[in-house]
Amino acid sequence: HTLIIADEGSEIEYIEGCSAPKYNFSSLHAGCVELFVHEGAKMKYVSIENWSLNTYNLNTKRAMVDRDGEIKWVNGNMGSGVTMLYPSSVLRGEGARAANIGLVIAGKGQIQDTGGKTHHLAPNTTSTIYSKSISKDGGVANYRGLIKVAPEAVNTRSSLVCDSLLLDGASQANTFPAVENANDQVEISHEARIGRIGEDEIFYLKSRGLSEGDAIRLAVNGFASPIIKELPLEYALELNKLINLEMGE
């Protein structure tokens, strides 16, 4: 259980990494994170998770954001047999802001069920959800999210973008977005894209002297770069290494 309180006008950046060794039996990680962002405060919560494949990773994460406060979630998820993670931001003060940026990699035998939720309860609040997923070797990546706007939350602005990359024909990428809007003075947008690495792109990289495996890894790192850029240098390097390991380096 992680509890963080950002006092009025403060700025906090919190980084954690989660992993588990592989045992002969199934394991459960049931985590809880509670964040309180008071008036005018800013908080950035970064979590990189790399669990063993016999782990069920079930997380509950929520932030309560007061007037003119800001919360930014940055999540990198790989490993585990099943992950369920939907960081929730409750914008209860006027002018509150939330951003949710996440990257998941689903490999063989894995189900990554992730996303984000934002509850707009006050006027002039804004939020963004930006989710990226990579599916390989039959892995399943599900995006599941919610944007909820209360009647009094006039002038709300919210956007959701979900990008999925499929590396083979056996893998899956699914999106389950939901919008619940109770007033007509809002701007809400939703965009979802699913695609594969282009053959022309791989051919070009191979023509520059890269092997096919290196070409695929380079393309995947480019796809993941918006999330990697949000991390401090040492964690960005670590996440790059984890992605390369997942891609079979």
KEKE-3310 file (N, C-alpha, C; in steps of 0.2 Angstrom, whole numbers, plus 5000, padded with zeros to 4 digits):
npx = (5004:5004:5005:5004:5005:5003:5007:4999:5004:5016:5029:5031:5040:5038:5046:5044:5049:5044:5045:5046:5053:5053:5043:5038:5025:5009:5008:5002:5000:4994:4991:4990:4988:4987:4985:4985:4983:4985:4979:4985:4996:5009:5011:5020:5019:5028:5029:5037:5035:5039:5035:5036:5031:5021:5014:5000:4995:4987:4981:4976:4975:4973:4970:4967:4963:4965:4959:4967:4977:4989:4991:5001:5002:5014:5016:5024:5022:5026:5029:5022:5007:4994:4989:4980:4976:4971:4974:4966:4960:4953:4946:4943:4943:4942:4949:4958:4970:4975:4985:4988:4999:5004:5013:5012:5018:5013:5017:5020:5007:5002:4991:4987:4978:4974:4974:4965:4957:4946:4938:4929:4924:4923:4922:4931:4941:4954:4960:4971:4973:4985:4988:4999:5002:5010:5010:5015:5019:5007:5002:4990:4983:4974:4965:4957:4946:4939:4931:4923:4911:4904:4888:4890:4903:4907:4915:4924:4938:4944:4954:4958:4969:4974:4986:4990:5002:5004:5014:5013:5002:4995:4993:4984:4975:4964:4952:4942:4934:4925:4913:4905:4895:4888:4884:4883:4893:4907:4923:4927:4937:4941:4953:4959:4971:4977:4990:5003:5021:5028:5032:5040:5047:5055:5062:5070:5077:5085:5092:5101:5110:5106:5101:5086:5080:5086:5081:5067:5067:5072:5062:5052:5057:5056:5042:5039:5045:5038:5034:5046:5053:5047:5053:5066:5084:5092:5082:5075:5085:5085:5072:5073:5082:5074:5064:5071:5075:5062:5059:5067:5081)
npy = (4994:5010:5027:5044:5061:5076:5092:5108:5118:5111:5100:5084:5070:5053:5037:5020:5003:4987:4969:4951:4936:4920:4906:4889:4889:4898:4916:4930:4947:4960:4976:4993:5010:5026:5043:5060:5075:5091:5108:5117:5109:5098:5082:5068:5051:5037:5021:5006:4990:4973:4957:4940:4926:4918:4926:4934:4950:4962:4978:4993:5009:5026:5044:5059:5075:5091:5109:5117:5108:5095:5079:5066:5051:5038:5023:5008:4992:4975:4957:4945:4934:4938:4954:4968:4984:5000:5015:5028:5045:5057:5072:5084:5097:5114:5117:5107:5095:5080:5067:5052:5040:5026:5011:4994:4977:4963:4946:4929:4918:4928:4940:4957:4968:4984:5002:5017:5029:5043:5055:5068:5080:5094:5111:5117:5107:5096:5082:5069:5053:5042:5028:5014:4999:4983:4968:4951:4935:4928:4935:4944:4960:4971:4987:4996:5008:5024:5039:5050:5063:5074:5083:5096:5099:5109:5115:5105:5097:5083:5070:5054:5042:5028:5017:5002:4989:4976:4961:4949:4937:4929:4936:4948:4963:4973:4986:4994:5007:5019:5032:5043:5056:5070:5083:5097:5106:5102:5096:5081:5068:5054:5041:5027:5016:5002:4992:4985:4982:4989:4981:4987:4996:4987:4981:4993:4995:4984:4985:4994:4987:4981:4966:4956:4954:4965:4975:4975:4977:4990:4997:4994:5001:5014:5015:5015:5026:5039:5036:5032:5044:5051:5047:5047:5048:5036:5027:5026:5020:5008:5003:5002:4992:4981:4981:4976:4964:4958:4957:4947:4949)
npz = (5000:4995:5000:4996:4999:4992:4997:4997:4983:4981:4973:4967:4962:4960:4959:4956:4955:4951:4953:4952:4957:4949:4954:4958:4959:4958:4960:4968:4966:4974:4974:4980:4978:4984:4980:4985:4979:4983:4983:4969:4968:4961:4954:4949:4945:4943:4937:4934:4929:4930:4930:4935:4925:4931:4939:4945:4943:4951:4952:4961:4959:4963:4961:4970:4965:4969:4967:4954:4954:4948:4941:4935:4928:4924:4916:4914:4909:4909:4908:4920:4921:4920:4920:4928:4927:4930:4932:4941:4940:4950:4947:4957:4960:4954:4938:4939:4933:4923:4918:4909:4905:4896:4894:4887:4886:4879:4879:4875:4882:4890:4897:4896:4903:4903:4906:4909:4920:4921:4931:4930:4940:4943:4937:4922:4920:4914:4905:4899:4891:4886:4878:4874:4866:4864:4856:4855:4849:4852:4862:4872:4872:4881:4880:4892:4897:4905:4903:4913:4915:4926:4929:4934:4929:4919:4904:4902:4896:4887:4881:4873:4867:4859:4855:4846:4843:4833:4832:4826:4818:4827:4839:4849:4850:4859:4862:4874:4876:4886:4888:4899:4899:4906:4903:4891:4888:4884:4878:4871:4865:4856:4850:4842:4836:4827:4821:4811:4810:4796:4781:4772:4780:4788:4778:4773:4785:4786:4774:4778:4784:4796:4806:4804:4816:4824:4817:4819:4833:4834:4828:4837:4848:4844:4843:4856:4861:4865:4879:4885:4885:4895:4906:4919:4915:4919:4922:4909:4902:4908:4905:4891:4890:4896:4887:4875:4880:4881:4868:4864:4863)
capx = (5000:5008:5001:5008:5001:5007:5004:4998:5009:5022:5030:5033:5041:5039:5047:5045:5050:5041:5047:5045:5056:5048:5043:5035:5018:5007:5009:4998:5002:4988:4994:4986:4991:4983:4988:4981:4986:4981:4978:4991:5002:5010:5014:5022:5020:5031:5030:5039:5033:5041:5034:5037:5025:5016:5011:4994:4996:4981:4983:4972:4978:4969:4973:4962:4966:4961:4960:4973:4982:4990:4993:5004:5004:5018:5016:5027:5020:5028:5029:5015:5003:4988:4989:4974:4979:4968:4975:4960:4961:4947:4947:4937:4944:4941:4956:4963:4973:4977:4988:4990:5004:5006:5016:5012:5020:5010:5020:5017:5004:5001:4985:4989:4972:4976:4970:4965:4950:4946:4932:4928:4919:4923:4923:4937:4946:4957:4963:4973:4975:4988:4990:5002:5003:5014:5008:5019:5019:5001:5000:4984:4984:4967:4964:4950:4946:4933:4930:4916:4910:4898:4884:4893:4910:4907:4921:4929:4942:4947:4956:4960:4972:4976:4990:4992:5006:5004:5020:5012:4995:4992:4992:4978:4974:4957:4950:4935:4933:4919:4913:4899:4895:4882:4883:4885:4899:4913:4926:4930:4939:4944:4956:4962:4974:4980:4994:5009:5027:5028:5037:5045:5051:5060:5067:5074:5082:5089:5096:5106:5115:5103:5097:5078:5078:5088:5076:5061:5068:5073:5055:5048:5059:5053:5035:5038:5049:5035:5034:5053:5055:5045:5057:5073:5089:5093:5076:5074:5090:5083:5066:5075:5085:5069:5060:5075:5074:5056:5059:5072:5088)
capy = (5000:5017:5033:5050:5067:5082:5098:5114:5121:5107:5096:5078:5065:5047:5032:5014:4997:4981:4963:4945:4930:4914:4900:4884:4890:4904:4921:4936:4954:4965:4982:4999:5016:5032:5049:5066:5081:5097:5114:5120:5104:5094:5075:5063:5045:5033:5014:5001:4983:4967:4952:4933:4924:4915:4931:4938:4957:4966:4984:4998:5016:5032:5050:5064:5081:5097:5115:5118:5102:5091:5072:5063:5044:5035:5016:5003:4985:4969:4951:4943:4930:4942:4961:4972:4990:5006:5021:5033:5052:5061:5079:5086:5104:5117:5118:5101:5092:5073:5064:5045:5038:5019:5006:4987:4972:4956:4941:4922:4916:4934:4945:4963:4972:4990:5007:5023:5032:5050:5057:5076:5082:5101:5115:5118:5102:5093:5076:5065:5046:5040:5021:5011:4992:4979:4961:4947:4928:4926:4939:4948:4967:4975:4993:4997:5015:5027:5046:5052:5070:5076:5088:5103:5099:5112:5117:5100:5094:5076:5066:5048:5040:5021:5014:4995:4986:4968:4959:4943:4935:4926:4941:4952:4970:4975:4992:4994:5013:5021:5039:5045:5063:5073:5090:5098:5111:5098:5093:5075:5065:5047:5039:5021:5014:4996:4991:4981:4985:4989:4977:4992:4999:4982:4981:4998:4995:4978:4987:4998:4983:4978:4960:4957:4955:4971:4980:4975:4980:4997:4999:4994:5006:5020:5015:5016:5032:5044:5034:5032:5051:5053:5044:5050:5044:5029:5022:5026:5015:5001:5001:5000:4985:4977:4980:4972:4957:4955:4956:4942:4950)
capz = (5000:4994:5001:4995:5000:4990:5000:4993:4980:4981:4967:4969:4957:4964:4955:4959:4951:4954:4950:4956:4955:4947:4958:4954:4960:4956:4964:4968:4968:4975:4976:4981:4978:4985:4979:4986:4976:4985:4978:4966:4968:4955:4956:4944:4948:4938:4939:4929:4932:4926:4935:4932:4921:4935:4944:4944:4945:4951:4955:4962:4959:4962:4964:4971:4963:4971:4963:4950:4955:4942:4942:4929:4929:4919:4918:4910:4911:4905:4912:4923:4917:4920:4924:4928:4930:4927:4936:4941:4943:4952:4947:4961:4961:4948:4935:4940:4927:4924:4912:4910:4899:4898:4889:4890:4881:4880:4875:4875:4888:4894:4896:4899:4903:4907:4904:4913:4921:4924:4934:4930:4945:4944:4930:4919:4921:4908:4906:4893:4892:4880:4880:4869:4868:4859:4857:4851:4851:4854:4868:4872:4876:4881:4883:4895:4900:4906:4905:4916:4916:4930:4927:4936:4926:4913:4901:4903:4890:4888:4875:4874:4862:4861:4849:4847:4838:4833:4829:4822:4817:4833:4844:4849:4853:4860:4865:4877:4879:4889:4890:4902:4899:4909:4901:4884:4888:4885:4872:4872:4859:4857:4844:4842:4830:4828:4815:4811:4808:4789:4778:4769:4785:4790:4772:4773:4790:4784:4769:4781:4788:4802:4805:4804:4823:4826:4814:4823:4840:4833:4826:4843:4853:4841:4845:4864:4863:4869:4886:4887:4886:4901:4912:4920:4910:4921:4921:4902:4899:4911:4902:4885:4891:4897:4880:4871:4883:4879:4861:4862:4862)
cpx = (5004:5003:5005:5003:5005:5003:5003:5004:5016:5023:5033:5034:5043:5040:5048:5046:5048:5043:5046:5049:5051:5049:5039:5027:5016:5007:5004:5001:4996:4990:4989:4990:4986:4987:4983:4985:4982:4982:4985:4997:5003:5013:5014:5023:5022:5032:5032:5039:5035:5041:5035:5030:5020:5013:5005:4995:4990:4982:4977:4975:4973:4972:4967:4965:4962:4962:4967:4979:4983:4993:4995:5006:5008:5019:5020:5026:5022:5028:5022:5011:4997:4990:4982:4976:4975:4968:4969:4962:4954:4948:4942:4938:4944:4948:4960:4964:4975:4980:4990:4993:5006:5008:5015:5015:5017:5014:5016:5014:5002:4994:4987:4982:4973:4973:4971:4958:4951:4939:4932:4923:4918:4924:4930:4943:4948:4960:4966:4975:4978:4991:4993:5003:5006:5012:5012:5018:5013:4998:4993:4984:4977:4968:4957:4950:4939:4935:4923:4916:4903:4894:4887:4900:4910:4914:4927:4932:4945:4949:4959:4963:4975:4979:4992:4996:5006:5010:5019:5004:4992:4991:4986:4979:4967:4957:4943:4935:4926:4919:4906:4899:4888:4880:4885:4890:4906:4916:4929:4931:4942:4947:4959:4965:4977:4984:5000:5015:5027:5034:5042:5050:5057:5065:5072:5080:5087:5094:5102:5111:5112:5100:5090:5076:5080:5083:5070:5062:5069:5066:5051:5050:5057:5046:5034:5042:5045:5034:5041:5055:5053:5049:5064:5078:5090:5088:5074:5079:5087:5077:5068:5078:5079:5065:5064:5075:5068:5055:5064:5079:5093)
cpy = (5006:5022:5039:5056:5073:5088:5103:5117:5117:5103:5090:5073:5058:5041:5025:5008:4991:4975:4957:4940:4924:4908:4895:4884:4897:4909:4926:4942:4958:4971:4988:5005:5022:5038:5055:5072:5087:5103:5117:5115:5101:5087:5071:5056:5040:5026:5009:4994:4977:4961:4945:4931:4921:4919:4934:4945:4961:4972:4989:5004:5021:5038:5055:5071:5087:5103:5116:5113:5098:5084:5069:5056:5041:5028:5012:4996:4980:4963:4950:4938:4934:4949:4965:4978:4996:5012:5026:5039:5055:5068:5083:5094:5108:5118:5113:5098:5085:5071:5057:5042:5031:5015:4999:4983:4966:4951:4934:4920:4922:4938:4951:4967:4978:4996:5013:5025:5039:5052:5065:5078:5090:5105:5116:5113:5099:5087:5073:5058:5044:5033:5018:5003:4988:4972:4957:4939:4925:4930:4943:4955:4970:4982:4994:5004:5018:5035:5048:5059:5071:5082:5095:5104:5102:5114:5111:5098:5088:5073:5059:5045:5033:5018:5007:4993:4979:4966:4952:4942:4932:4930:4945:4958:4972:4982:4992:5001:5015:5028:5040:5052:5066:5080:5091:5103:5107:5097:5086:5071:5058:5044:5032:5019:5007:4994:4986:4985:4984:4985:4982:4995:4994:4981:4986:4997:4989:4980:4991:4994:4979:4971:4961:4958:4962:4977:4981:4978:4987:5000:4999:4999:5013:5021:5017:5022:5037:5042:5034:5039:5054:5051:5047:5045:5037:5024:5021:5020:5008:4999:4999:4993:4980:4975:4975:4965:4954:4953:4950:4943:4945)
cpz = (5000:4995:5000:4995:4997:4993:4995:4990:4979:4974:4969:4963:4961:4958:4958:4954:4954:4950:4955:4953:4953:4951:4955:4955:4958:4961:4963:4970:4968:4978:4976:4982:4979:4984:4981:4984:4978:4981:4976:4966:4962:4957:4950:4947:4942:4941:4933:4932:4927:4931:4931:4929:4925:4940:4941:4947:4945:4955:4956:4963:4958:4965:4964:4970:4965:4966:4960:4951:4948:4944:4935:4931:4923:4921:4912:4912:4906:4910:4915:4918:4915:4923:4923:4931:4926:4932:4936:4944:4944:4952:4951:4962:4954:4945:4936:4933:4928:4917:4913:4904:4901:4892:4891:4884:4883:4876:4876:4882:4892:4892:4899:4898:4907:4903:4909:4914:4924:4925:4934:4934:4946:4937:4928:4920:4915:4910:4899:4895:4885:4882:4873:4871:4862:4861:4852:4854:4854:4860:4867:4876:4875:4884:4886:4899:4901:4907:4907:4918:4920:4927:4928:4933:4919:4910:4902:4896:4891:4882:4877:4867:4863:4854:4851:4841:4838:4829:4825:4822:4822:4839:4844:4853:4853:4864:4868:4880:4881:4890:4893:4903:4901:4907:4894:4883:4889:4878:4874:4865:4860:4850:4846:4836:4832:4821:4816:4809:4800:4786:4775:4774:4787:4784:4772:4779:4789:4778:4771:4785:4794:4801:4806:4812:4826:4823:4817:4830:4839:4832:4833:4848:4850:4843:4852:4866:4867:4877:4889:4889:4892:4907:4913:4916:4912:4920:4913:4899:4902:4907:4895:4885:4892:4891:4876:4873:4881:4872:4859:4861:4865)
residu = (HIS:THR:LEU:ILE:ILE:ALA:ASP:GLU:GLY:SER:GLU:ILE:GLU:TYR:ILE:GLU:GLY:CYS:SER:ALA:PRO:LYS:TYR:ASN:PHE:SER:SER:LEU:HIS:ALA:GLY:CYS:VAL:GLU:LEU:PHE:VAL:HIS:GLU:GLY:ALA:LYS:MET:LYS:TYR:VAL:SER:ILE:GLU:ASN:TRP:SER:LEU:ASN:THR:TYR:ASN:LEU:ASN:THR:LYS:ARG:ALA:MET:VAL:ASP:ARG:ASP:GLY:GLU:ILE:LYS:TRP:VAL:ASN:GLY:ASN:MET:GLY:SER:GLY:VAL:THR:MET:LEU:TYR:PRO:SER:SER:VAL:LEU:ARG:GLY:GLU:GLY:ALA:ARG:ALA:ALA:ASN:ILE:GLY:LEU:VAL:ILE:ALA:GLY:LYS:GLY:GLN:ILE:GLN:ASP:THR:GLY:GLY:LYS:THR:HIS:HIS:LEU:ALA:PRO:ASN:THR:THR:SER:THR:ILE:TYR:SER:LYS:SER:ILE:SER:LYS:ASP:GLY:GLY:VAL:ALA:ASN:TYR:ARG:GLY:LEU:ILE:LYS:VAL:ALA:PRO:GLU:ALA:VAL:ASN:THR:ARG:SER:SER:LEU:VAL:CYS:ASP:SER:LEU:LEU:LEU:ASP:GLY:ALA:SER:GLN:ALA:ASN:THR:PHE:PRO:ALA:VAL:GLU:ASN:ALA:ASN:ASP:GLN:VAL:GLU:ILE:SER:HIS:GLU:ALA:ARG:ILE:GLY:ARG:ILE:GLY:GLU:ASP:GLU:ILE:PHE:TYR:LEU:LYS:SER:ARG:GLY:LEU:SER:GLU:GLY:ASP:ALA:ILE:ARG:LEU:ALA:VAL:ASN:GLY:PHE:ALA:SER:PRO:ILE:ILE:LYS:GLU:LEU:PRO:LEU:GLU:TYR:ALA:LEU:GLU:LEU:ASN:LYS:LEU:ILE:ASN:LEU:GLU:MET:GLY:GLU)
# end
